[in-house]
Amino acid sequence: MNKFIVLILLIAMTGTGCRCLRKGTLPEDAGRSSARIWVNPVINPVHHPQIEQIEHQGDLYQDNGTVMSRLQAFCDRMNEKFSVSGMEIEEAAMIYAGLFQSGFIRNEEVGMPDPDNPLEPESFENFKSRVAIMANPQGGYFIFFRRSGCGFSYVFGTLTVEKTTGTIVIQPAEVWRTTVPC
């Protein structure tokens, strides 16, 4: 009986083909090429209870409403813009690794630091959850990120990576900053 079941399984695998051996060649896999495309995180404002001030530099797309609603509108606009990265996962991983190692957009303490409970070093996964990158059709990349330190900064700009030297340049185009007591 066991030999009969094994024989039927072998015939079924041979007749229909083992999906694991033909990965990427089946017609139904043709639509899955997007699975190799990097998906950016959604970045929203932090509603800290002690926000004292909100500042803005750069383009302003919405003149009405509260300052916090304009910050939310900025984040919504950026999240929509970055909804399609235009990059494969491997390319995005290299850029994230370079940004993480550079420390350019490292988080700092928000509020008074606690000497008995210092800020833990940020994990790579947490870092990726607050940084969005997107290929720029004219070359280089666009970047949108949130950074903490005596408040929160929300930055949209261009990112240039010199692959031979590893030099990273971030040129801000629009910046929002919320301030909390330090």
Secondary structure, DSSP 8 states (H G I E B T S, - for coil): -HHHHHHHHHHHHHHH--TTTSTTTSGGGGGGGGGGB-----------TT--EEEEEE--S--SS-HHHHHHHHHHHHHHHTT---SBHHHHHHHHHHHHHHTTT-----SS--TTS------HHHHHTTEEEEE-TTSSEEEEEEEESSEEEEEEEEEEEETTTTEEEEEEEEEEEEE---
